[in-house]
């Protein structure tokens, strides 16, 4: 931001004019359609007032009004864009899938910005201090809390609307993230998940402060449905200016490269494109000590043992619950000694309940509902076979946990699942009911014949993956990013304009307005007024302090 570019001023004036026109049109013709957005912010202010005692975020209260008014302008403009190109992709498809943001920071080397699924990785980043940034949780989970000597959590007072999802807050999040990133001396932002709003916002805002960025994608998405088209366009806009991309499997890498258009022109022949060199593959991992198989009891060694099939999954269409509904009655009818234990919650729970009642399988199929993470091992220990019927899966951490717990795995052959385990620890099936039944029958035969040893399976799996190895590989990516070329503002504008004749100007306007808002904040709430963090907790401080009997948060 030190260099001044005359072109930015012209683009800025044009963007402000376009925003004013869009607001006028929407207010005149679509005021009823905008009501949900204004209602959201009314609830936001109510939430702030009700919890004002607990809010100790280092944010100047004077910026709230300016902040939210500008955000409403942004929402009106982007809403006009969405209603024009894709009436099927409005809030219902996009908003409900946003993930809470996890931010992680290392001192004095880096500060990293992460999203869901990375808590274990954060803990194991070698000798680093960790910061988590997420939205508030009712009734009073707001402010700053210490969970461990090296784990600090910022709960931003954004209200989730459904399934822990928040509305996109592109400009509203800038004051919070600017203050946190500056006061914690952040040097690197690591965002996770392509459907996380705060992840995209963190990458957008961090470049304004000269902070490097890394993005990790954990899921696979299609290219044809309206929601995927909109999501992929958002992903392309974000990855145009990111410094490095990490995927959890080689299949996920191929999917992300295509969706995010991560190509670059070859130096020798500019007409040829090749995959960017800053796209890495680093798989997930588990803590093997937390998934030790239960030793078999002599009373369980009987002539006709009960074979228990465990299913732990989000009960949704993407997880292939329809395949489970179709095959479970057939499996129970063919194998009288088979029982099902199903854990999880979601929209497909009703289908499972109806199937169980229709076929009178109340004594054969047990539905546990939502299962806490601490109880996963106890549920897995009840079974001999783990069943995964996902229709799409980038890595499948649940499969790895089940195999480490000694269960034989049956899974659909989708996504990155074939990369997880050796062939003798898993049976594959095509995502069809008949083939799933065949694979389950094969697994029941293997387990009943005693050909699968849970203890040996655990010893093998524990050598495959580990968070310390993942953390070490991730830090190598951070080192490469910190020593790479840093993009200037004009280069970011040029890359953003390459998005296309329609999306390019839209995202360029968003980028320029974000720059203006950042300059306003620099003047309205200068850095000199920030309460910078000069020191952090460490193990010595913890030993000197009173012992903590639980892992609940400690107010900062």
Secondary structure, DSSP 8 states (H G I E B T S, - for coil): --S--HHHHHHHHHHHHHHHHHHHHHHHH-HHHHHHHHHHHHHHHHHHHHTTTT---S--TTHHHHHHHHHHHHHHHHHHHHHHH-GGGSHHHHGGG---EEEEE-SSS-EEEEESS-HHHHHHSTT--EEEEEE-BTTTB-EEEEEETTEEEEEE-----BTTB----TTHHHHHHHHHHHHTT--EEEEE-TT-HHHHHHHHHHGGGT-EEEEEE-----SSSHHHHHHHHHHHHHHTT-SEEEESSHHHHHHHHHHHT-EEE-SS-TT-EEE-TTEEE------GGGG------GGG--TT--EEEEEES--SGGGTHHHHHHHHHHHHHH-TTEEEEEE--STTHHHHHHHHHHTT-TTTEEEEES--GGGHHHHHTT-SEEEE--S--SS-HHHHHHHHTT-EEEEE--TTGGGTS-GGGEEEE-SSHHHHHHHHHHHHHHHHTT---HHHHHHHHTTT--HHHHHHHHHHHHHHHHTS----HHHHHHHHHTT-TTHHHHHHHHHHHHHHHHHHHHHHS-GGGS--------HHHHHHS---SS---EE-
